[in-house]
């Protein structure tokens, strides 16, 4: 029984290494949805909710002096920052959406020394 549990654990852990709820490509599609699309408002809400969640997580955990955030940042700005980063780095869109959004925020708001 122990061997079965250990084998199962190894198999599960190998899947979780690449597991992501949503990938960059999927988030990019949501964020660039056509305004005339039947699902535009749903897509826009999912996009803004996701990028805002990543932004909030980073701003709450980033060490002082890493991110320089001056003034009020809107969800629309964070969305545009993600889209601009994705347009410049399409090869990175096969990564988890969190990782891609995180990279876009760090690139946009990293403090210069």
C-alpha positions, 0 to 999 in steps of 0.5 A, a space after each residue: 500500500 505504501 508503494 502505491 501511495 508513493 507512486 501516486 504522489 510522484 505522478 501527481 507532483 509531476 503534473 502540478 509542476 506545470 499546472 496553471 488555472 489559466 495560461 498567458 494565451 488564454 488571458 490575452 484572448 480575454 483581455 483583447 476580446 472584441 467589444 462586439 463579441 457576445 461575451 465581451 463583458 464577461 471576458 473583460 471582467 475576467 481579464 480585469 479581475 485577474 490582472 487586478 488580483 495579480 497586481 494586488 498580490 504583488 503590491 501587498 508582498 513586494 519588498 520596499 524599493 522593488 516596485 515604485 507605484 506613484 499615484 493611483 493605478 487603475 485596472 485599465 492601466 494594469 490591463 494595458 500594461 499586460 497587453 503591451 508586455 504580451 505583444 512584445 513577448 508573445 513567446 512567454 504566453 505559454 507560461 502561467 497567466 500569473 507569471 506573465 502578468 507578474 513580469 509585466 508589472 515588474 517591468 512597468 513598475 520596477 524601481 530604478 536604482 
